[in-house]
Amino acid sequence: MIAEASSGADSLAYGLDQEQVSFLQSSSDNSLHTTADLANFEAVRLVRDLGRKTHDPALTQLAARMASAIRGAKAGADPFAKVKELIKSMIETLLNDAQADASHKAYCDKELGESANKKAEKSATIDKLSTAIDSMSSKSAQLKEQAAKLQKELADLGRSQGEMNAIRSEEKATFRTNKAEMEEGVTGIKAALKVLRDYYAKDGAAHDTADGASSGIVSMLEVVESDFTKGLSEMTVTEQTSQRDFDRETQSNKISQATKESSVKYKTKEFKGLDKSVAETKSDRSTTQEELDAVMQYLGKLDDICIAKAEPFGERKRRREEEISGLKEALNILNGEAVLLQRQAGLRGTHRH
């Protein structure tokens, strides 16, 4: 009655076509003979329902293979052996897939974690190197500006000293000329005074008549001598003062020049060292950037194989565990029925005895 009335319902309820549900029917009288047939049917139904629930075509295919194996079972053979082997094989496949999936996830977690750490490390290194480059470049620019300013000051100092040297040389030459003339004038006045004094010191009437005139001339020459002597003295003092000021200023300029030249030398050496360090640091940054680019490229590949999945690992794991549990349930159904058949066979043997 079930075979005649329910084949269409079976096809609609369990998604089996007529060929796939024919294992329910006997080849001779279209009836379910034993509880083994019912156990096989229950196992196939369970696997088929599980495949429809999890949308796994492999389970749907397994159900079809189980049905085919049941139909092709030879008389007298273990009615569950082939079906149980199919289920066990499927369970083993799912377990292997689970292990491979877990290994893949462990690989992805490890590689993604290490690559993320490398990305953070390389990015931090690049930021650090960029900061160092900016700092060194700024300091180098300041030193270059300071060195240029000092060199300008040295040039101004050299020009000023040159002008001082020219003025001092001119003043000294004028002093020598004027001093010689003043000394010659003083000598001439003194000689004239000596002649007049000697002349008017002699006895004679002619001298007596010229006493008034001689006194005026001598007095005038003495004033001239005093003016010449005073002028020579002032000229000498002025020259000495000018020379002393010149020497002091020249010495100060020498000290300033030495200081500035030393500073220029130090700053030039320092900014050249900084420029070299900047070039080396830029090279290090370029190398690190290449390493970061390689890490980013590798992360992109990892995203394709580890992240860009239609189904997350957790969902795959849950579905696979559900499938394994369902298959084990089907296997338990068959194992339980097999034990029952063995007990029945043993009882029949005892009864015959």
Buried (B, 14 or more C-beta within 10 A) or exposed (E): EEBEEEBEEBBEEBBBEEEBBBBBBEEEEEEBEEBBBBBBBBBBBBBBBBBBEBEBEBBBEBBBBBBBBBBEBEEEEEBBEBBBEBBEEBBEEBEEBBEEBEEEBEEBEEBBEEBEEBBEBBBEBBEEBEEBBEEBBEBBEEBBEBBEEBBEBBEEBEEEBEEBEEEBEEBBEEBEEBBEEBEEBBEBBBEBBEEBEEEBEEEEEEEEEEEEEBEEBBEEBEEBBEBBBEBBEEBBEEBEEBBEEBEEBBEEBEEBBEEBEEBBEEBBEBBEEBBEBBEEBBEBBEEBBEBBEEBBEBBEEBEEEBEEEEEEBEEBBEBBEBBBEBBBBBBEBBBEBBEEBEEEEEEEEEEEE
